[in-house]
Amino acid sequence: MKPLMRLLEGKLNDKELELVPRSYDIIGSKNKAVAIIEIPKEIKNRKELIAEAVMKLNKNVKSVLNKISGRKGTYRLEDLELIAGDNNTEVIHKEHGYLLKLDPRKVFFSPREATERQRVASQVRPGENVLVMFSGIGPYAIAIAKKQPEIEKVYCVEINPDAHEYAEENVRINKLAHKIMLMNDNVKKVSSKLKLKFDRIVMPMAVGGEEFLDVAFKLIKDGGMIHFYSVGKEDDLFIEAEKTVIQVALSNRKRIKIENRVKVLPFGVRKHKICLDIRAGVP
């Protein structure tokens, strides 16, 4: 039995225990962290008990947030309800040697994607110009600039002003202002102003990213790489994303080759976030 279940034994009945989430995210440091858990509606009257158990198990967790919606709205944020602890939920999260400051109630950040960020960063070569769409608080840009210090520059576009402010702070605390350019704007608006093409484009938004594929194909150099993220059903993870990519590539008269297909992490019931690494302009 998981430690959280053991702590809740005797406080919840067997049926309630079965509904308690088996996992949750912890964002922050050894001194201060926030836990994000998704408690089913059937046991929402037990949420304070569950939150207290999470904090007892994790002494560094000072606040527990309950996820009550998926990502939505212009800024693609989740609704997170404070169910225990400190109302100040701003933390500093360490990932692969760099620091990320954020408040999960104001911005979206997934600690579970740290490995995927390193996978992408490890592919970047010296001299590349990289574009990160929907760049949030800057984790992909910072991962890339730290992993490959000889990049030319990473350009980031993020529409959420709170995420943009945190990105500015994160670039500063990681001493990467000379390598990362941040823009607080809509990707489609910015794309018409950019006067250069990119060696690599990262599109980390799983839902809705296909609406920006045409922009990516216009901005990518021949031979460049697009990391396109989507959601796939478990029975055939990549088929729908591949169909979409091929269709948009054809409409943009761009020859492509899908070099990698990656299952990133679970995304709802029998679904996964996936990535297609797309080589553009191949002969």
C-alpha positions, 0 to 999 in steps of 0.5 A: 500500500502507498504511504498516503493510503496508509496514513488515511487508513481508518480516516477514510473507508475502503471505497473512499481509499480506492478513489484517493489519487495514487500520485501528485506533483510536488513543485519547489525546493527542500525548504518550500514546495507546493503539492498539486493533487486531483481529488475526485468529486466523489471524495471532495468532502475528504479533501482537507484530510487528504491534504493534511496527509500529503503535508505530513508525508512531505515536510517541505510541502507548505501548500496543497492545491486541488486541481478542479479543471483541465487547462482552459482559456486564453492562457491555458491554465488549470483551476487550482483550489488551495485546500491546505497550508500557506496562501503564498504558493510562489516557489523556486523549483530546481531542475537539472541544475537550473532554477525556475521561479513560479506560482502554479496558480498563475502559470502552467508548469509540469515538473513531470516533463523535465526528462522530455525537456532534456531530451530536446535540449540534448539535440540542440547543436552549436550556432542554432537559433531556436524558437519556443512557442507557448514558452511559459516561465521559460523551462525549455529555453533555459534547459536548452541554453544550459545544455548547449551554451554555444547556441546562437539564441533562443526566442520565446513567445508567451501570451500570459503576462504572469508567465512572461514576468516569471520567465524574465526572472528565471532568465535573470537568476540563471544568468542567460539574458545574453542567450534568451529573448522573451516576447509577451505576445501571441505567436501568430502576431509575432511570427509576422514580425520575425525577420529570421528563420529557425534551425529548431522550433519547440511547440510544447502545448499538447492541446491546440498546438496544431493551430500553429503548425502553419506558422512553424512551417513558415518559420523553419529553415530547410533541414530544421527540426520541429518538436510538435506535441499533441495528445494520442489515444492509447490504442494508436498514439501517433496516428492522428498527430501524424495525419495533421502534420502531413496535411499541414505540411502539404498545404504549406508545400513543405516536405517532411520526415518524422524522425522520432515518435515519443510517448511523453507522459499520461494525459487523461484516461487511456491517452498520452502526451506525445511528441513528433520530431519533424525534419522539415524541407528534406529532399 
